[in-house]
Amino acid sequence: MKMLWVLLLVLSSVPGAPAVPAQRHSCHKRLLREHGCHSVPAGTDSLRHVHDALPHHFWEGKGCQVICYCNLNELLCCPKDIFFGPKISFVIPCNSQ
């Protein structure tokens, strides 16, 4: 037991090792109570359709950092780099109006 405490003490004192995990934005789900995927923009002011080639995909908020995918009656919203990956996310069209 003493060895475990010593190991924890040594690992916590290593320079450059964060004591708390980095804050990373994560995905969240949101239920659409009375709306389906075809009526999302009418039911939610903060969502904008991404592009005709990407059905059921919506930008959330004023910018283009969070993208949502509609599946039946729920939205899955993630930061675009997590959703598409860093190699693809930069080519997704952004209409920030």
C-alpha positions in Angstrom: 0.0 0.0 0.0 2.9 2.3 0.8 4.3 1.7 -2.6 1.1 2.8 -4.3 1.1 6.1 -2.5 4.8 6.7 -3.4 3.9 5.9 -7.1 1.0 8.3 -7.1 3.2 11.0 -5.5 5.9 10.6 -8.1 3.5 10.6 -11.0 1.7 13.7 -9.8 5.0 15.6 -9.6 6.1 14.9 -13.1 6.5 18.3 -14.9 4.2 18.8 -17.8 1.7 16.2 -16.7 -1.7 17.9 -16.2 -3.4 17.1 -12.9 -6.8 17.6 -14.5 -7.8 16.4 -18.0 -7.9 19.0 -20.7 -11.3 20.6 -21.3 -12.5 19.1 -24.6 -15.9 19.9 -26.1 -18.0 16.8 -26.4 -21.1 15.7 -28.2 -24.5 16.0 -26.8 -28.0 14.7 -27.7 -31.1 16.8 -27.9 -34.7 15.3 -28.2 -37.0 16.9 -30.7 -40.4 16.7 -29.0 -42.9 17.5 -31.7 -40.6 17.8 -34.7 -39.0 15.4 -37.0 -35.9 15.8 -39.1 -37.8 17.4 -42.0 -39.2 20.2 -39.7 -36.1 21.0 -37.6 -35.3 24.5 -39.0 -38.9 25.6 -38.4 -38.9 24.3 -34.9 -35.5 25.5 -33.8 -34.1 29.0 -34.5 -30.5 28.1 -33.6 -30.1 25.5 -36.4 -29.3 26.1 -40.1 -29.3 23.5 -42.8 -25.7 22.8 -43.9 -26.1 21.9 -47.6 -28.5 20.0 -49.9 -25.9 17.3 -50.3 -25.9 16.6 -46.6 -29.5 15.9 -45.6 -30.4 16.1 -41.9 -27.1 18.0 -41.1 -27.5 21.4 -39.4 -25.1 24.0 -38.0 -25.9 25.0 -34.4 -25.6 28.6 -33.2 -24.3 31.6 -35.1 -20.9 30.1 -36.2 -19.9 26.9 -37.9 -18.1 25.2 -35.0 -20.9 22.7 -33.9 -22.7 20.5 -36.3 -25.8 18.4 -35.6 -27.2 15.3 -37.3 -30.9 14.5 -37.0 -32.0 10.9 -36.6 -35.7 10.4 -36.3 -36.6 12.6 -33.3 -33.2 13.5 -31.8 -30.2 15.6 -32.7 -26.6 14.5 -32.1 -24.5 17.7 -31.9 -20.7 17.6 -31.9 -17.8 20.0 -32.7 -17.2 19.7 -36.4 -13.6 18.4 -35.9 -15.0 15.5 -33.8 -18.0 14.8 -36.0 -16.2 14.7 -39.4 -12.5 14.5 -38.3 -9.8 17.1 -38.9 -9.0 16.0 -42.5 -12.6 16.5 -43.7 -14.1 19.2 -41.5 -12.4 22.1 -43.4 -14.2 21.2 -46.7 -17.8 21.3 -45.2 -19.6 24.4 -46.5 -20.3 27.1 -43.9 -23.2 29.6 -44.3 -22.8 31.7 -41.1 -25.7 34.1 -41.9 
